[in-house]
C-alpha cells in the first residue's frame, strides 16, 4: 500500500517532527491532539523547522509554503482518520494512554488503515490487543530529532502481517530514512542497548565514582559517543528515559532498575533540555 495520507497523533517534539519530514516528502498529513493549544504549538514547531530549512537553503520559500499546505490539524479522531492510509501515534510512554488512543482508532479508522506506534519500549503486541484486525498494527520508532536521524525501527508485533511491514518500510524509504525490522522485544534494538548505558552513567553519579562532566567526557573520548550519556539523557528527556527504563525493568528484571538520581530529577520536574535543567542546567 502506498502511503499518501498520514495522521500523526500527538504534537510534541516527536509528533511534529514526524509530521514535518512526512510533509517534506510529499505526503498529506493531519495532526491530531486533545487541545487546540497543543495543535497550535505543534504547528509552530513545524513552521520553525521550515524556516530553518529555508535559512539553510534546503528549501525555497515557495517550497516551504507548499510543504506547510500539506498539513492540516484537527481535534476530532473521526475527522482525522477519514481517508488515512497510515496513523502514527506519538503520545506519552504509558500503556493505558496508548490503549485509549488505539481503542479510538479501532472505532473510527477504516479496517485497512495501518496503525503504528512511535513507542520506544512498550510492547506492540500488547498495544494491538485493543484493536480490531491487530494484523495492521506495528511499531514505527523514529528517533529525536526526526528530521536529522536516519533510522526508523519497524517493529513487528505478534500478529502484524508481512504486507503491513512492507508498506511501512516503503513509507520510511519515501522519507529518505532507513527502515530496520525488529521483533517485538523490550527496548527493540537501539534502546535495549542505549538506555542501560544512560542508566549506568547515572548510577556512576549515584555512587560518586566521577563527576557528570568526567563521565560524559570519558564516553566521548573512550567510546566515541557523539555526546556524553548524561547529556544525551537530557536531550531525550529524563521523564521519557525513566518511563522506558521502568518498562525494561518490568520486562527484563532487576538489572534494569532506574538509577536513584534519575528518579529524583524527574520527581523534581528537572526533565532535561525541555525544562531547562536535568543533569545539567541549560538556562537561567
Secondary structure, 3 states (H helix, E strand, C coil): CCCCEEEEECCCHHHHHHHHHHHHCCCEEEEECCCHHHHHHHHHHHHHHHHHHHHCCCCCHHHHHHHHHCEEEECCHHHHHCCCCEEEECCCCCHHHHHHHHHHHHHHCCCCCEEEECCCCCCHHHHHHHCCCHHHEEEEEECCCCCCCCEEEEEECCCCCHHHHHHHHHHHHHCCCEEEEEECCCCCCHHHHHHHHHHHHHHHHHCCCCCHHHHHHHHHHHHCCCCCHHHHHHHHCHHHHHHHHHHHHHHHCHHHCCCHHHHHHHHCCCCEHHHCECCCECCC
